[in-house]
Amino acid sequence: MTDRYAVIGNPIAHSKSPQIHAVFARLTFQDDLTYEAILAPVDGFTATVRAFIAAGGRGLNVTVPFKLEAYALADTRSARAEAAKAVNTLVFSPAGIHGDNTDGLGLVADLTHNLGVPLAGRRILLLGAGGAARGVMLPLLAERPAALTLANRTAGKAQQLLAEFAPHADGCAMDAGGFGELAGRQFDLVINATAASLADEAPPLPEGLYAPDSLAYDMVYGRETPFMAAARVQGAARLADGLGMLVEQAAESFFLWRGVRPPTAPVLAQLREA
């Protein structure tokens, strides 16, 4: 039988995951799988997943708004999923449902491999304190940056996130606060994990944040966002969107399901061309 995989979300028609995984399957000679997009009712995630499993489904990618429900549904979870308190990858086996979160690994892989930005010893500013920020904290800290600063419109949320992840700092200097508290500081890497770009806005950041040779990275992909445009004006040496993160997190999911790590460069190049 052909192994079935899918991405589940609401909305889902915009997803590039079927295209990405079709190329992964071709490049790794995994001919015995299919990958589709599933639109689940907002109040019907668990029922939709159970039906998919009953029909022979082997794994799911999970996107908005179901990552928290996927976390709750999983029988077992990886350490990074536990830290993120959200799941974007489900693996189905006779042992039950296993949940993982590949977002942070996808971000780190894009930064270090595709963009050539080593994170060890760097000063990182992470904007936002919601699910997107939480999902990448553990993998970022594992790269041993010199400092990781969390900034959010509501300072208290950033400070709460810092408190949760401080035990994993392992020598990394961590601090947190509001956007206004960043004045007078500089960073080598600024990552936008806020929802501002989705609203066609930019976080209200002070001038002078970008050190020489700095990178401004937005997790939103497919266009130059207001955050990226503002970063260019404010002196960021390089700009990047989150398309590489999308491809790299998908590759990690593929590896979890199939035990084969697909090459990502051809897929990323194809998406950039399109």
Stockholm file with secondary structure:
# STOCKHOLM 1.0

chainA/1-274         MTDRYAVIGNPIAHSKSPQIHAVFARLTFQDDLTYEAILAPVDGFTATVRAFIAAGGRGLNVTVPFKLEAYALADTRSARAEAAKAVNTLVFSPAGIHGDNTDGLGLVADLTHNLGVPLAGRRILLLGAGGAARGVMLPLLAERPAALTLANRTAGKAQQLLAEFAPHADGCAMDAGGFGELAGRQFDLVINATAASLADEAPPLPEGLYAPDSLAYDMVYGRETPFMAAARVQGAARLADGLGMLVEQAAESFFLWRGVRPPTAPVLAQLREA
#=GR chainA/1-274 SS CCEEEEEEESSCTTCCHHHHHHHHHHHTTCCSEEEEEEECCTTCHHHHHHHHHHTTEEEEEECTTCHHHHHHHCSEECHHHHHHTCCSEEEEETTEEEEECCHHHHHHHIIIIISCCCCTTCEEEEECCSHHHHHHHHHHHHTCCSEEEEECSSHHHHHHHHHHHGGGCTTCEEEEECGGGGTTCCEEEEEECSSGGGGTCCCCCCTTCEEEEEEEEESCCSSCCHHHHHHHHHTCSEEECSHHHHHHHHHHHHHHHHSCCCCCHHHHHHHHHC
#=GC SS_cons         CCEEEEEEESSCTTCCHHHHHHHHHHHTTCCSEEEEEEECCTTCHHHHHHHHHHTTEEEEEECTTCHHHHHHHCSEECHHHHHHTCCSEEEEETTEEEEECCHHHHHHHIIIIISCCCCTTCEEEEECCSHHHHHHHHHHHHTCCSEEEEECSSHHHHHHHHHHHGGGCTTCEEEEECGGGGTTCCEEEEEECSSGGGGTCCCCCCTTCEEEEEEEEESCCSSCCHHHHHHHHHTCSEEECSHHHHHHHHHHHHHHHHSCCCCCHHHHHHHHHC
//
